[in-house]
C-alpha cells in the first residue's frame, strides 16, 4: 500500500523567511499529488495539485511545489512566509487507479512576527 | 462555490452511546469518502462509496462503525457504541470518479466521547 511521509512535524519560522516542507511517497506507478492546508478551526483547503505536465506547480497564496519523480518527492515551497500562513500542511497522494487520497501526518507551521 | 455539507459541526457523547454524522456531497460527485482525523495526525480513510456501493471499507472498524449511502447522494456514518478512542474529527469528501477534478472536503464533525 502507498504511504506518504512528512518528515518535518513542527516548523517555526520568522515572517519573511523562506519555507520548504518535505513530502515523500512510496508508490512506483502513476501518482497524483496534493498539498492541503488546514488553518486553526477550519477545514482542509487545497493549496495545489499535480496531475501531469510541468513538474513545478504553482498554487494559491504564493505556494509552489516541485514533483521529482526520481526522488518520489513533492516538496512545498514559499519564498517569503507571512504570519497568516500559520497552519497545518498535509501532503496527499492518489496512487494508480485508486480514487482515495492517502495523507501524510502533517507539518505544523508556526510563523512568528 | 459548491460545498460539501456536514452536520453536526460538533458532537459530545457519552461512552457507549450511539452517534451519527451526516454528509451531503457536491451535486454530481459520484464518489464519497469518510475520513477520520485524530488530533495531530493526517486524515485516514474509513470508507469510500461509488454511488451507493461501498468500494473500500478496509479501515472501518465494522464491529462498531457503519456507513450507508442509500440513494447514492447523501451519506450517514454511525458509531455504536462510541468509545473514548473515537474522539476525532470526522471528515467527508467527494469527487468525480477517480478524483478527476480534485476532492472537496466538508468542514467536518468534531466528536468528543466522554
Interface residues (C-beta under 8 A of the other chain):
Chain A: X4 X6 X32 X34 X36 X42 X43 X44 X45 X46 X49 X90 X92 X94 X97 X98 X99 X100 X101 X102 X103 X104 X105 X106
Chain B: X31 X33 X40 X41 X42 X43 X44 X45 X48 X50 X55 X56 X91 X93 X95 X97 X98 X99 X102 X103 X105 X106 X107 X108
